[in-house]
Amino acid sequence: MNEDSRADRRSPVGEPVVRADPEVTGERAAEAVGFDPDDPESVAEAAETVARFAAGDVGDEDNVLMLRGAAACAALVRGVGSYKAAAERAGDDVSVAFIRKWARVHDLPQAIRRQVAGGRIAPSAAKHVARLGGTDRYLLAWATIDGDLTVREVRSIASAVNDGGNIEAAVRDVGVELGFLGVRLPLDTYVELRRRASNRNVDPGTLVAEALDGYFADAPE
């Protein structure tokens, strides 16, 4: 599975995918607003949204609106051609750094943005996840959820990795073991898993990994 190329792909802007999914945002899916970087009127709306976003009109606790602001940043950048031009279009109080970091949040893989929209990753933590590239972004995102990491811990890990550190070691330093995931199984499945693993003299996780590898190879995304 080529996670590096998938994770580095720029997320499309236009019709909202995550924010418009009722399984993620419930009734608020109907409120989702998209931004088309090829439509001058939509780019103008994105610029206004970014200006309000930068002014703090969006509450930090509202993950869905924070993702709307991130999408507006990404659309504005693509509509005008650069971070600098986007900042100028949005207004004097909007910095290049602000637009860059939130456009990167929009460019996080959809699987991660779904966790932001659902409230399992705070937008302020997502900004630091977005500082990483490739599979490291997934690893930090899942560690954030599994370890209930604080924004400060996420920021520290991202900084360590960007300074040349190893993601697994950086996550371990805050007490999270990558690859460890607790699951609840039906009792019949649990008994059979343990029985087969014991007969093969392997850890149950080995059989789970084998089964999932087969599933991922055959199942669509």
Disulfide bonds with the S-S distance in Angstrom:
none
